[in-house]
Amino acid sequence: MNDLLRVRREIKRVRKQGPQAIRQVQSERLARLVDHARAKSPYYARLYRGIDGPVTDPARLPVTDKLALMDHFDEWVTDPRVTFDRVEKFTADHDRVGERFLGDYTVVSTSGTTNRRGIFVVDDAALAVNMALSSGLMLSWMGAMGVLKALRRGARMAMVVATEGHLLVNVGAKRMQRGRFGEHVRVLSVHRPLDELVAELNEFRPSIVMAYASTMAMLTAEQEAGRLHIDPVLIQPAGEAVADVMAERMAAAFGATVRDTYGCGECPFLSAGCEHGWYHVNSDWVIAEPVDAQGQPTPPGEPSHTVLLSNLANFTQPILRYDLGDSVLLRPDSCECGNPLPALRVNGRVSEILWLPGAHGRRVAITSLMVSTILPHIDGIDLYQIVQERPNRLRLRVTSAGDAEEARNRGCEALRELAGDQGAADVIVEPDLRPVEQSAGGKYRRIIAWEGAEANDGAA
């Protein structure tokens, strides 16, 4: 608790001084973390050999990624007690979700839907940063009146998440349930049938609902249809980017504030969403560098190839210039919400970008963000999934509370128009009668790209 209060005061103090103070503390924290990594991590000592002096510019450092770090796990960590075998054994026991590892750490893992499962070990200092930022964010989202409304409605929170394994949201949920106000938190498995989720939410009547964005979209359709009838103060779509039109639909259906964040197991506190649909990077504790396919900085206003992440709080497993695999767009001007922190939007994971054939041998990129500005506007499409079977062949699956056939046909036509407008040639888009598939981690991937596309995604 003392660490949490100290971090809250520090965040308030630095941000009150403005952008220059934030940049200064960011540089100082980067230099301190790099020095620690060089001294305590054999992996980083080897990787940074020849880099002299304090490092205040992340561009001086080489890039890392999940595969490299996981392959060198025992050399990567800075506490020799933390070994891959020990952590692997710990995460294999699902009854230990949310427990402390070695008495000192929190362990979270990823579902491995992209290329490989990641395992991340967090010390109490980094956890205090996460808790300080997330708790302050919830209060700012709801405001004083929203907090009062939530308290009057029982201050109950429902979390619809993957409840199997040590996934980030499940670890957080279990910790909350074991806490002082655990009886006010109900955790529901995202894998349960929709009608069961609706029935339990109707019985529980939560003030706050957190669910994967794709699941929240289906719950929104249930609320609109009158089968779900809850009145939360705050809706938090988690784990997936949510389109503006869907956020507006959620807000209207529930009469609630809708806010989300852009984060990951490597850095849960990466950003905070605002009412204008931008994610503001917590740049006093995070460095996010949008770069092109050659690793050069991407100008603001242009979509990046990926984003390089540095988590300045985790000294046990230093995350430095880590290729996150997401294409982002950095806002070139000030955000209307008044938050001075850098703002970005997420185009989608590199592995979830559709690369389509264009004229003269070129390839055309269709990002998840492009699709999300079109398909959610079509009546009847509550949830969608695009499967790229071949470079020029797409199939569209939809979940619909209305006329599913009509929704699929209109969605296919909209995708054909989008592809043509972007310069794609001879693209076939067909309806797929199969249901939208749920991943092992509980999410519904909006785009399942052709397996051969990712290896050449910089060729266009």
C-alpha positions as CSV (number, residue, x, y, z in Angstrom):
1,M,0.0,0.0,0.0
2,N,2.9,2.4,0.8
3,D,4.4,1.7,-2.7
4,L,1.0,2.4,-4.3
5,L,0.5,5.7,-2.5
6,R,4.1,6.8,-3.3
7,V,3.6,6.0,-7.0
8,R,0.3,7.9,-7.2
9,R,2.0,10.9,-5.7
10,E,4.9,10.7,-8.1
11,I,2.6,10.4,-11.1
12,K,0.6,13.4,-10.0
13,R,3.8,15.5,-9.3
14,V,5.5,14.8,-12.6
15,R,2.4,15.2,-14.8
16,K,1.5,18.5,-13.1
17,Q,4.8,19.9,-14.3
18,G,4.0,19.2,-17.9
19,P,5.5,17.4,-21.0
20,Q,9.1,18.5,-20.5
21,A,9.1,17.0,-17.0
22,I,7.6,13.8,-18.3
23,R,10.2,13.5,-21.0
24,Q,12.9,14.1,-18.4
25,V,11.7,11.4,-16.0
26,Q,11.2,9.1,-18.9
27,S,14.9,9.5,-19.9
28,E,16.1,9.0,-16.3
29,R,14.0,5.9,-15.9
30,L,15.3,4.5,-19.2
31,A,18.9,5.1,-18.3
32,R,18.4,3.4,-14.8
33,L,16.7,0.4,-16.3
34,V,19.3,-0.1,-19.0
35,D,22.1,0.1,-16.4
36,H,20.2,-2.5,-14.3
37,A,19.7,-4.8,-17.3
38,R,23.4,-4.6,-18.3
39,A,24.5,-5.4,-14.7
40,K,21.9,-8.1,-13.8
41,S,20.8,-9.8,-17.0
42,P,23.4,-11.9,-18.9
43,Y,21.3,-11.6,-22.1
44,Y,21.3,-7.8,-22.0
45,A,24.9,-7.6,-21.0
46,R,25.8,-9.5,-24.1
47,L,23.3,-7.6,-26.3
48,Y,24.4,-4.2,-25.2
49,R,28.1,-4.9,-25.3
50,G,29.8,-1.8,-26.9
51,I,27.0,0.6,-25.9
52,D,28.7,3.1,-23.6
53,G,27.5,5.6,-21.0
54,P,24.0,6.3,-19.8
55,V,21.3,5.5,-22.4
56,T,18.6,8.1,-22.5
57,D,17.7,7.6,-26.2
58,P,16.0,4.2,-26.9
59,A,17.1,4.4,-30.6
60,R,20.7,3.5,-29.4
61,L,19.4,0.0,-28.4
62,P,18.9,-3.0,-30.6
63,V,15.4,-4.5,-30.9
64,T,14.1,-7.5,-29.0
65,D,11.0,-9.6,-29.4
66,K,9.1,-12.4,-27.7
67,L,10.8,-15.3,-29.4
68,A,14.3,-14.0,-28.5
69,L,13.5,-13.3,-24.9
70,M,11.6,-16.5,-24.3
71,D,14.5,-18.5,-25.9
72,H,16.9,-16.9,-23.4
73,F,14.5,-16.8,-20.5
74,D,17.0,-17.7,-17.8
75,E,19.6,-15.2,-19.0
76,W,16.9,-12.5,-19.5
77,V,15.6,-12.4,-16.0
78,T,17.6,-10.4,-13.4
79,D,16.7,-12.6,-10.4
80,P,18.6,-16.0,-10.7
81,R,15.9,-17.7,-8.7
82,V,13.4,-17.1,-11.5
83,T,14.0,-19.9,-14.0
84,F,11.9,-21.0,-16.9
85,D,11.4,-24.5,-15.4
86,R,10.2,-23.0,-12.2
87,V,7.8,-20.6,-13.8
88,E,6.6,-23.2,-16.3
89,K,5.7,-25.5,-13.5
90,F,4.0,-22.7,-11.6
91,T,1.8,-21.7,-14.6
92,A,1.0,-25.3,-15.4
93,D,-1.0,-25.4,-12.1
94,H,-4.2,-23.5,-12.8
95,D,-5.2,-23.7,-9.1
96,R,-2.4,-21.2,-8.4
97,V,-3.7,-18.4,-10.6
98,G,-3.2,-15.1,-8.8
99,E,-0.9,-16.5,-6.2
100,R,2.6,-15.1,-5.6
101,F,5.5,-16.8,-7.2
102,L,8.5,-17.3,-4.9
103,G,6.7,-15.0,-2.5
104,D,7.8,-12.0,-4.4
105,Y,6.3,-11.9,-7.9
106,T,3.1,-11.9,-10.0
107,V,3.2,-14.2,-13.1
108,V,1.0,-13.7,-16.2
109,S,1.1,-15.5,-19.5
110,T,-0.3,-14.9,-23.0
111,S,-2.5,-17.3,-24.9
112,G,0.1,-17.7,-27.7
113,T,-2.4,-17.0,-30.5
114,T,0.3,-15.2,-32.6
115,N,3.5,-17.2,-32.5
116,R,4.5,-18.3,-29.0
117,R,3.2,-18.2,-25.5
118,G,4.8,-15.5,-23.4
119,I,5.4,-15.7,-19.6
120,F,6.0,-12.5,-17.7
121,V,7.2,-12.0,-14.2
122,V,6.3,-8.8,-12.4
123,D,7.7,-7.5,-9.1
124,D,5.8,-5.5,-6.6
125,A,7.2,-2.1,-7.7
126,A,6.0,-2.6,-11.2
127,L,2.7,-3.9,-9.9
128,A,2.3,-0.7,-7.9
129,V,2.7,1.3,-11.0
130,N,0.1,-0.7,-12.8
131,M,-2.4,-0.4,-9.9
132,A,-1.8,3.3,-9.5
133,L,-2.4,4.0,-13.2
134,S,-5.4,1.7,-13.5
135,S,-7.2,2.8,-10.4
136,G,-6.7,6.5,-11.2
137,L,-8.0,5.8,-14.7
138,M,-11.2,4.1,-13.5
139,L,-12.0,7.1,-11.3
140,S,-11.3,9.6,-14.1
141,W,-13.5,7.7,-16.5
142,M,-16.5,7.6,-14.2
143,G,-16.1,11.0,-12.5
144,A,-17.5,11.9,-9.1
145,M,-21.1,11.5,-10.2
146,G,-20.4,8.1,-11.8
147,V,-18.6,6.8,-8.7
148,L,-21.7,7.8,-6.6
149,K,-24.0,6.1,-9.1
150,A,-21.8,2.9,-9.0
151,L,-21.9,3.0,-5.2
152,R,-25.7,3.4,-5.1
153,R,-26.0,0.4,-7.4
154,G,-24.0,-1.8,-5.2
155,A,-20.5,-1.2,-6.6
156,R,-20.6,-4.6,-8.3
157,M,-18.1,-5.5,-11.0
158,A,-18.6,-8.3,-13.6
159,M,-15.6,-9.5,-15.5
160,V,-16.3,-11.8,-18.6
161,V,-12.9,-13.2,-19.3
162,A,-11.0,-16.4,-20.0
163,T,-10.9,-18.1,-16.7
164,E,-8.4,-20.8,-17.6
165,G,-4.7,-20.3,-16.9
166,H,-2.6,-17.4,-15.9
167,L,-3.8,-14.9,-18.5
168,L,-3.5,-11.3,-17.4
169,V,-7.2,-10.6,-17.0
170,N,-7.7,-13.9,-15.1
171,V,-4.9,-13.2,-12.7
172,G,-6.3,-9.7,-12.0
173,A,-9.8,-11.1,-11.5
174,K,-8.6,-13.7,-9.1
175,R,-6.7,-11.1,-7.1
176,M,-9.7,-8.9,-6.9
177,Q,-12.0,-11.8,-5.8
178,R,-9.5,-12.6,-2.9
179,G,-9.4,-9.0,-1.9
180,R,-11.3,-7.0,0.7
181,F,-14.3,-6.4,-1.5
182,G,-14.2,-9.8,-3.3
183,E,-17.9,-10.4,-2.8
184,H,-18.5,-7.4,-5.1
185,V,-16.6,-9.0,-8.0
186,R,-18.1,-11.8,-10.2
187,V,-15.9,-13.5,-12.8
188,L,-17.7,-15.2,-15.7
189,S,-16.1,-17.5,-18.2
190,V,-16.1,-16.1,-21.7
191,H,-16.5,-19.6,-23.0
192,R,-20.0,-20.0,-21.4
193,P,-23.0,-20.0,-23.6
194,L,-24.3,-16.5,-24.3
195,D,-27.8,-17.2,-22.7
196,E,-26.1,-18.3,-19.5
197,L,-24.0,-15.1,-19.4
198,V,-27.1,-13.0,-20.0
199,A,-29.0,-14.8,-17.2
200,E,-26.2,-14.3,-14.6
201,L,-25.5,-10.7,-15.5
202,N,-29.3,-10.0,-15.1
203,E,-29.2,-11.6,-11.7
204,F,-25.9,-9.8,-10.6
205,R,-26.8,-6.4,-12.0
206,P,-23.2,-5.0,-12.1
207,S,-22.2,-1.4,-11.9
208,I,-19.1,-2.0,-14.0
209,V,-18.7,-4.6,-16.8
210,M,-15.4,-5.6,-18.2
211,A,-15.3,-8.0,-21.2
212,Y,-13.4,-8.7,-24.3
213,A,-14.6,-6.2,-26.9
214,S,-16.0,-9.0,-29.2
215,T,-17.9,-10.5,-26.3
216,M,-19.1,-7.0,-25.3
217,A,-20.5,-6.6,-28.8
218,M,-22.6,-9.7,-28.4
219,L,-23.8,-8.5,-25.0
220,T,-24.7,-5.2,-26.6
221,A,-26.9,-7.0,-29.1
222,E,-28.6,-8.9,-26.2
223,Q,-29.2,-5.6,-24.4
224,E,-30.7,-4.0,-27.5
225,A,-33.0,-7.1,-28.0
226,G,-34.2,-6.8,-24.4
227,R,-32.9,-10.2,-23.2
228,L,-30.1,-8.5,-21.2
229,H,-31.3,-5.6,-19.0
230,I,-28.6,-4.2,-16.9
231,D,-27.7,-0.6,-16.1
232,P,-24.0,-0.3,-15.5
233,V,-22.2,3.0,-15.1
234,L,-19.0,1.9,-16.9
235,I,-18.4,-0.5,-19.8
236,Q,-14.8,-1.5,-20.4
237,P,-14.2,-3.5,-23.6
238,A,-10.8,-5.1,-23.0
239,G,-8.2,-7.0,-24.9
240,E,-9.2,-5.9,-28.4
241,A,-9.6,-2.6,-30.1
242,V,-13.2,-1.4,-30.3
243,A,-14.5,0.6,-33.3
244,D,-15.9,4.1,-32.7
245,V,-19.3,3.0,-34.0
246,M,-19.4,0.0,-31.7
247,A,-18.4,2.1,-28.7
248,E,-21.3,4.5,-29.5
249,R,-23.6,1.6,-29.8
250,M,-22.5,0.2,-26.4
251,A,-23.0,3.6,-24.8
252,A,-26.5,3.9,-26.2
253,A,-27.6,0.4,-25.3
254,F,-26.4,0.5,-21.7
255,G,-26.7,4.2,-21.0
256,A,-23.1,4.0,-19.7
257,T,-19.7,5.5,-20.2
258,V,-17.5,3.3,-22.5
259,R,-13.8,3.4,-22.2
260,D,-11.0,1.0,-23.0
261,T,-7.2,0.8,-22.9
262,Y,-4.4,-0.5,-25.2
263,G,-2.2,-2.7,-23.2
264,C,-0.6,-6.2,-23.1
265,G,0.8,-8.8,-20.8
266,E,4.3,-7.2,-21.4
267,C,2.9,-3.8,-20.2
268,P,-0.7,-3.7,-19.0
269,F,-0.5,0.1,-18.3
270,L,0.7,1.1,-21.7
271,S,-2.1,3.6,-22.4
272,A,-5.4,5.0,-21.3
273,G,-8.4,5.5,-23.7
274,C,-10.2,8.8,-23.9
275,E,-13.7,9.8,-25.0
276,H,-12.5,10.6,-28.6
277,G,-11.2,7.0,-29.2
278,W,-7.5,7.7,-28.8
279,Y,-5.1,5.8,-26.5
280,H,-2.9,8.1,-24.5
281,V,0.5,6.6,-23.8
282,N,1.6,6.7,-20.2
283,S,4.9,8.1,-21.3
284,D,6.3,8.7,-17.9
285,W,6.4,4.9,-17.5
286,V,6.3,3.7,-21.1
287,I,8.1,4.4,-24.4
288,A,6.2,3.5,-27.5
289,E,8.1,3.9,-30.8
290,P,6.1,3.5,-34.0
291,V,8.6,2.3,-36.7
292,D,8.5,1.2,-40.3
293,A,9.6,-2.2,-41.7
294,Q,13.3,-1.1,-41.6
295,G,13.0,0.0,-37.9
296,Q,13.0,3.7,-38.7
297,P,10.6,6.1,-36.9
298,T,7.2,6.5,-38.5
299,P,6.1,10.1,-38.8
300,P,3.0,11.1,-36.8
301,G,-0.2,10.6,-38.9
302,E,1.2,7.6,-40.8
303,P,0.5,3.9,-40.0
304,S,3.6,2.1,-38.6
305,H,4.8,-1.4,-39.5
306,T,5.1,-2.2,-35.8
307,V,5.6,-0.4,-32.4
308,L,8.6,-0.9,-30.1
309,L,7.8,-1.0,-26.4
310,S,9.9,-0.2,-23.4
311,N,8.3,-0.9,-20.0
312,L,10.2,1.4,-17.6
313,A,8.8,-0.2,-14.4
314,N,9.7,-3.9,-14.7
315,F,13.2,-4.5,-13.4
316,T,12.8,-8.3,-13.1
317,Q,12.2,-9.0,-16.8
318,P,13.3,-5.8,-18.6
319,I,11.2,-5.1,-21.7
320,L,13.4,-2.8,-23.8
321,R,12.7,-1.9,-27.5
322,Y,10.4,-4.9,-27.7
323,D,8.7,-5.5,-31.0
324,L,5.0,-5.7,-30.0
325,G,3.8,-6.6,-33.5
326,D,1.0,-4.0,-33.7
327,S,0.6,-1.4,-36.4
328,V,-0.3,1.9,-34.8
329,L,-0.8,5.5,-35.9
330,L,0.6,8.3,-33.7
331,R,-1.6,11.4,-33.6
332,P,0.1,14.4,-35.1
333,D,-1.8,17.1,-33.2
334,S,-3.3,17.7,-29.7
335,C,-6.2,15.6,-28.7
336,E,-9.6,17.3,-28.1
337,C,-9.9,15.7,-24.7
338,G,-7.1,17.9,-23.4
339,N,-4.8,15.0,-22.3
340,P,-1.2,16.2,-23.2
341,L,0.2,12.6,-23.3
342,P,1.0,11.2,-26.8
343,A,-2.0,9.6,-28.4
344,L,-2.3,6.7,-30.9
345,R,-4.7,4.4,-32.6
346,V,-4.2,0.7,-33.3
347,N,-4.5,-0.5,-36.9
348,G,-4.2,-4.1,-35.8
349,R,-1.6,-6.8,-35.3
350,V,0.8,-7.2,-38.2
351,S,-0.3,-10.8,-38.3
352,E,-3.9,-9.6,-38.7
353,I,-3.5,-7.4,-41.7
354,L,-4.9,-8.5,-45.0
355,W,-2.4,-8.3,-47.8
356,L,-4.2,-8.4,-51.1
357,P,-2.9,-8.5,-54.7
358,G,-2.9,-5.1,-56.5
359,A,-1.9,-3.8,-59.9
360,H,1.5,-4.4,-61.4
361,G,2.5,-7.0,-58.8
362,R,2.1,-4.6,-55.8
363,R,0.3,-5.7,-52.7
364,V,-2.4,-3.7,-50.8
365,A,-2.8,-3.7,-47.1
366,I,-6.3,-3.8,-45.5
367,T,-5.9,-3.2,-41.7
368,S,-8.3,-4.2,-39.0
369,L,-8.9,-0.4,-38.3
370,M,-10.1,0.1,-41.9
371,V,-12.5,-2.8,-41.7
372,S,-13.8,-1.6,-38.3
373,T,-14.9,1.7,-39.8
374,I,-17.2,-0.2,-42.2
375,L,-18.6,-3.5,-41.1
376,P,-20.0,-2.5,-37.6
377,H,-22.1,0.1,-39.4
378,I,-24.0,-2.6,-41.3
379,D,-27.3,-3.5,-39.7
380,G,-27.4,-7.0,-38.4
381,I,-23.6,-7.4,-38.0
382,D,-23.0,-7.9,-34.2
383,L,-19.7,-9.7,-34.7
384,Y,-17.6,-10.5,-37.7
385,Q,-14.6,-12.6,-38.7
386,I,-12.7,-12.4,-42.0
387,V,-10.8,-15.5,-43.1
388,Q,-8.3,-15.1,-45.8
389,E,-8.1,-18.5,-47.5
390,R,-5.8,-17.4,-50.3
391,P,-4.1,-14.2,-51.2
392,N,-7.1,-13.1,-53.3
393,R,-10.0,-15.0,-51.5
394,L,-11.8,-13.8,-48.4
395,R,-14.7,-15.4,-46.5
396,L,-16.9,-13.4,-44.1
397,R,-18.5,-14.9,-41.0
398,V,-20.9,-12.9,-39.0
399,T,-22.9,-13.3,-35.8
400,S,-26.3,-11.6,-36.1
401,A,-29.4,-11.2,-34.0
402,G,-31.3,-10.3,-37.2
403,D,-31.1,-11.5,-40.7
404,A,-27.7,-13.2,-40.8
405,E,-27.8,-14.0,-44.6
406,E,-28.6,-10.4,-45.4
407,A,-25.9,-9.1,-43.1
408,R,-23.3,-11.4,-44.6
409,N,-24.2,-10.4,-48.2
410,R,-24.0,-6.7,-47.4
411,G,-20.8,-7.2,-45.5
412,C,-19.2,-9.0,-48.5
413,E,-20.2,-6.2,-50.8
414,A,-18.7,-3.6,-48.4
415,L,-15.4,-5.6,-48.3
416,R,-15.3,-5.8,-52.1
417,E,-15.7,-2.0,-52.3
418,L,-13.1,-1.4,-49.6
419,A,-10.6,-3.7,-51.4
420,G,-11.3,-2.0,-54.7
421,D,-11.0,1.5,-53.2
422,Q,-7.6,0.6,-51.8
423,G,-6.3,-0.6,-55.2
424,A,-6.7,-4.4,-54.8
425,A,-7.4,-6.4,-57.9
426,D,-9.5,-9.5,-58.6
427,V,-10.3,-10.1,-55.0
428,I,-13.1,-12.6,-54.3
429,V,-15.2,-12.1,-51.2
430,E,-17.7,-14.8,-50.2
431,P,-20.1,-15.4,-47.3
432,D,-19.1,-18.1,-44.9
433,L,-22.0,-19.9,-43.1
434,R,-19.7,-21.2,-40.3
435,P,-19.9,-19.4,-36.9
436,V,-17.4,-16.9,-35.8
437,E,-14.6,-19.0,-34.0
438,Q,-13.4,-18.2,-30.5
439,S,-9.7,-18.5,-29.7
440,A,-8.4,-20.5,-26.8
441,G,-7.8,-17.2,-25.0
442,G,-11.5,-16.3,-25.3
443,K,-11.2,-13.6,-27.9
444,Y,-12.8,-13.6,-31.4
445,R,-10.1,-12.6,-33.9
446,R,-11.6,-10.2,-36.5
447,I,-9.1,-11.1,-39.1
448,I,-7.4,-14.5,-39.7
449,A,-4.9,-13.7,-42.4
450,W,-3.5,-16.1,-44.9
451,E,-0.6,-18.0,-43.3
452,G,1.8,-17.1,-46.1
453,A,1.2,-13.4,-46.0
454,E,3.1,-12.4,-42.8
455,A,6.5,-13.5,-44.1
456,N,6.3,-11.0,-46.9
457,D,4.3,-8.2,-45.3
458,G,6.9,-5.5,-46.0
459,A,7.1,-6.2,-49.8
460,A,4.4,-3.8,-51.0
